[in-house]
């Protein structure tokens, strides 16, 4: 059966969000033993090594990037590293489902960012959906309440950094292989994690913790590849809403693995964010002009 670009993009996004969330759960399991940057560094070593082998085998290391694409790849890597630090610091101190719920504002932030940075047209209906989505985030974060902490703001910072990452990905030339972008991002994150973690006291993981880090590396490798491919295949208006798969997976994992269950306001905020995102992308689909797409290498 031949799948359309939109179907491929949706399946890739679902796979990416599931892999990302499973990876998050792995790292949260060892959060009491090692620091966020140590976790990112150890995970990144294995991920980068696996990617380097794959890139060498596929010829992705022999690609010559134009100056514009090189700048975008570097920007994407730095944004990915910043997002990883904010995210893991928050994740180690927040319920998995709450943190994942905040991240559901990312598709709305990408839509707003595309309008502000690239001058893409966004009508008042989609602007209203974006504003409603951020109201939903406020219900989850709840500044000034007893449940609020600085780690909630770290979650919002993660959304900002991830928005920069996704916008940079979208502006890459389609001739740039996804594997090349993935390897560059993973290596940048690993190097920056080592530099940031120089002032921290690193622990010696147990064999079991090394096993969890190895599993996390494989999951994040799958997530890196599939999310980049998803952002470059099919209509973004149809593909992006499938990011919400991650929230469903996080709620199940939070309950089964960590015993966390979102409270009523978190459920309400999550529903508003998801509903706003679906409406925004439905509206974008209504206004979209069909255009031919060339699958990335």
Buried (B, 14 or more C-beta within 10 A) or exposed (E): EEEEBBBBBBBBBBBBBBBBBBBBBBBBBBBEBBBBBBBBBBBBBBBBBBBBEBBEEBEBBEBEBEEEBEEBBBBBBBBBBBBBBBBBBBBBBBBBBBBBBBBBBBBBBBBBBBBEEEEEEBEEBBBBBBEBBBEBBBBBBBEEEEBEBEBBBBBBBBBBBBBBBBBBBBBBEEEBBBBBBBBBBBBBBBBBBBEBBEEEEEEEBEEEBBEBBBBBBBBBBBBBBBBBBBBBBBBBBBBBBBBBBBBBBBBBBBBEEBEBEBBEBBBBBBEBBBBBBBBBBBBBBEEEEEEEBEEBB
